[in-house]
Amino acid sequence: GQQLNQSPQSMFIQEGEDVSMNCTSSSIFNTWLWYKQDPGEGPVLLIALYKAGELTSNGRLTAQFGITRKDSFLNISASIPSDVGIYFCAGPTSQGAQKLVFGQGTRLTINP
Amino acid sequence: KAGVTQTPRYLIKTRGQQVTLSCSPISGHRSVSWYQQTPGQGLQFLFEYFSETQRNKGNFPGRFSGRQFSNSRSEMNVSTLELGDSALYLCASSPTQETQYFGPGTRLLVL
């Protein structure tokens, strides 16, 4: 089945640093979604990408839909303590647009 | 608009019991999906309901079932609980085909 490989698995950074993470697949995706999950809560949608090459920002977050449609990137600029959490990429599977497949997540830890 | 709500937030059951979890989608959203999240397997799709019909199904045993009511509220049921069913169960509702909005989840512990 379709799988998403997310990297890195974890990141330890200093407050104020920029962060980059990515997601790749051997299959083509028509939509890329980026979510953030805080402990004990459900994932919160950060950015949705619908078109190859698309670059979309949400505050300090910027995500890109790769030209090959097999990858996506999420960047966080000037990290702050509330950015701590687990970031997931996700995309709808070929079986159905409502059936999302998720990456393994990138756990972000920030040292003040 | 209120977000997706799930009840209960926490649940402890013993092996062999059954459990029912509830989800109320965002007002106006007709699609409700369920996911299981565990440390080992990550987020895995269980099933999706639209207009009271199951439209998509993941690779879970028949012990996992669900339904949707006419007001779009959904329930999922797990029968004959096993230790491995301990997980965070997440419900998501959707206004479109691609974007899904998640609730806070129900954390189930099976002893």
Chai-1 contact restraints between the chains, C-beta under 6 A:
chainA,res_idxA,chainB,res_idxB,connection_type,confidence,min_distance_angstrom,max_distance_angstrom,comment,restraint_id
A,T31,B,E98,contact,1.0,0.0,6.0,A-B,restraint_1
A,E41,B,P104,contact,1.0,0.0,6.0,A-B,restraint_2
A,G42,B,L90,contact,1.0,0.0,6.0,A-B,restraint_3
A,G42,B,F102,contact,1.0,0.0,6.0,A-B,restraint_4
A,G42,B,G103,contact,1.0,0.0,6.0,A-B,restraint_5
A,G42,B,P104,contact,1.0,0.0,6.0,A-B,restraint_6
A,G42,B,G105,contact,1.0,0.0,6.0,A-B,restraint_7
A,P43,B,F102,contact,1.0,0.0,6.0,A-B,restraint_8
A,A48,B,T99,contact,1.0,0.0,6.0,A-B,restraint_9
A,P92,B,E98,contact,1.0,0.0,6.0,A-B,restraint_10
A,G96,B,N56,contact,1.0,0.0,6.0,A-B,restraint_11
A,A97,B,Q97,contact,1.0,0.0,6.0,A-B,restraint_12
A,A97,B,E98,contact,1.0,0.0,6.0,A-B,restraint_13
A,Q98,B,S31,contact,1.0,0.0,6.0,A-B,restraint_14
A,Q98,B,S33,contact,1.0,0.0,6.0,A-B,restraint_15
A,Q98,B,E48,contact,1.0,0.0,6.0,A-B,restraint_16
A,Q98,B,N56,contact,1.0,0.0,6.0,A-B,restraint_17
A,K99,B,F45,contact,1.0,0.0,6.0,A-B,restraint_18
A,K99,B,N56,contact,1.0,0.0,6.0,A-B,restraint_19
A,F102,B,G42,contact,1.0,0.0,6.0,A-B,restraint_20
A,F102,B,L43,contact,1.0,0.0,6.0,A-B,restraint_21
A,Q104,B,G42,contact,1.0,0.0,6.0,A-B,restraint_22
